[in-house]
């Protein structure tokens, strides 16, 4: 079996590589998940691999994704795009959120199954794979994407890939009745696309072929309204109560606001120390910035002149008027593009 290198992506100092296998798998790869009323796995003949230069003693490229396809056309045309996109999301996770794949699942490799059938969409599962490379049963981190070629728009393909990758990698907050039990899938699609859509080095090939303008339009429509609402809502446990879509959107919106106002590094710290309860997010944010003596907060045009809430840190604010202080937070009305805190 010969592997041909399809892409070598050099971004900053972290290298990623997609390798597409030229020959079908023998034996075929069977999905850990079983389907239909016969309770049998799907079979996959084709595989592509995604490698990344995660930090190690040797700095060698390490396997982070295996992309399985059921036919050669999907393998040739779609698998490389999925692999490049996932490696791009991995790089953001790894370099900026300081999150890598769980090491106790296939040595940090995520298996992605591109399925012929099923209702268009996706599914994420932590599972056991009896067909593990070393033989025997093995814990695996798996993503299933169903009927991806029929998605009407590339932005929906991108959203689905980002959604399932959020489930696979981001800290989980759950307990919702709708639209899903876990929030990290919807969080992932909005967090990833919000951060990556405005990059100067934006490359459609690393975003399922989606143009930068289309990605930005999706963020304006789907993510920014949640962020604006969270920024203008006094942060306490009450805003996160509930098990429906509104409560999930409050959780997602607040983390989008933290990422926009501070940095991916801060939003990562908040997620990691916060634990499984959304209601503790404001307290977690205060803890993360409690030792900060100065900061610059970028202000979105749509938030100028409106009351927004930030942690009340000792110092002097400029670029905004302080309206009130309440339970560890300060209500500001910004007038500048950047609100500054100085000792």
Order of alpha helices (4+ residues) and beta strands (2+ residues): beta-beta-beta-beta-beta-beta-alpha-beta-beta-beta-alpha-alpha-alpha-alpha-alpha-alpha-alpha-beta-beta-beta-beta-beta-beta
